[in-house]
Amino acid sequence: LLSNLLVLLLRIRNAGLDDGGLVTHLSEATAGSLSGVGHSSAYEEPTTYSLAVCLLFETSGALGIQPELAVQPFAARAARNDYEIPWTLREVIANLDVASLFSSEISELRAAFDDWHPRTTVLREIRRK
């Protein structure tokens, strides 16, 4: 369920709409395996993101030389108030543009929430909030 929420939030951002900072809020809980088993540090590697940018935006040399990729530092472990998550999610869902574009995805997430039983403490905390 959390991975589906993140995909939806990224689709919202890609549509040019505001996600209320939820991707950033949820980044600490998702820094690692989304299944709750194992670990990962790929999110800490700048090459993970630069590869994605290259695959998404670089084209053949029709316009000439590609500009240098500028990377801004990001700390997933910055202090955040997790109790803002439900309020921010409500604000995102209440956005008329989000509702018109993603109503079916929002309905699917809501229906799946009751069946979501996270296995890790961090994910159980996210579910509780």
N, C-alpha and C positions, 0 to 999 in steps of 0.2 A: 504494500500500500504506500509506504513512504517513497519508494522509487517512482511509483505512478504519480504521486503528488509532485515530486521534483520535476518529472517530465512535463507535467502540466504547467508548473511555474516557469519552466524554461520556454515552453511554447508561448505563454503569456508574455514573457519578456521579449521573445523573438517577434511577437506581433506588435511590439512597440508600446505595450501597456505596462503599468507599474505592478510589481509583485509585492510591494510593501516591504521589501527586504527579507522576505521569507527564505529565499535561497541562502542568504547569508546566515540567517537565524538557524537554519537546519544543517548548515555545513559541518558543525562540530559533531553532531549526532551521526552524520553520514560519512565522516572522514574515516574510511575503512570499508569494510564489507557491508553492503546493504542487507545481506541476509543475516547478519549478526554473528556469523561464524568466520573465523579467520581474521586476517588483518591486511592492510594495504597502505602503502605510502605513495602511491602514484599521484595522489592529489597534491603532494608536496613538490613534485618535479615540474619545473617550468617547461620542460620539453613536452609534457603531456598537453599543455595548453597551446604552445607554439605550433605543435603538429596539427592540432584541431584548427587553428587559425589558417595555417598553410593550406590544409585540405578544403576549407570552406571558402576562402577568399582569394587565394592566389590563382591567377589564370595564366594562360600562355602569354608570351611577351608582346601582345598586341599594343599595349599602352607604354611599353618601355620597361625600365627597371622598377622592380617592386620596392616600396618604401620599407625601411627598417621596422621590425616589430618592436613596439614599446611595451614593456611589461611593468605593471604597477604591483608593488608588493601587497600581499593579502595575508592576514593572520586569522585562521579559522577559530582560534581559541581566545579571541577577544571577549571580554566580559559582556554578556548579553542577558537581558531579563527574559527568561523562557516563558514567563506568564504573558508576554506580549503576543505569543504565537497565535492563540485562538482569536484574539481581537484583530490581529493583522490579517489572518485568514478570512475572517468574516468580512473585513473591509474589501479584500480582493474579490471575494465571491459576490459581494453587493455591487461591485462596479458594473454598470450596465453594459459596457463594452465587453467585459470579460464574460458576463452572463450570456450575452447574445452569441459570442463566438464559441464558448466552451461549455454550454449548458449540459450537454450529454456527458462530457468528461467529469464535470462536477457531480452530477447525479450518480455516476458509476463509483466515484470515490466515496460518496456518502453511503451508498449501499454496501460497499466493501468494508467500511470502517468497523462495523459491528463484528465482522468475522476476522478482524486483524488481531492476532495474538503475538506480539513481539517477544523474542527470546532473550534479548539483552536488557539490562537495567536502563541504559541510556534510551533505548527505543521505547521501553515501557513508560518512562518519564515523559517522553514526547507524546505518547498516546494519552496519558493521563491529562496532560495540559491541553 
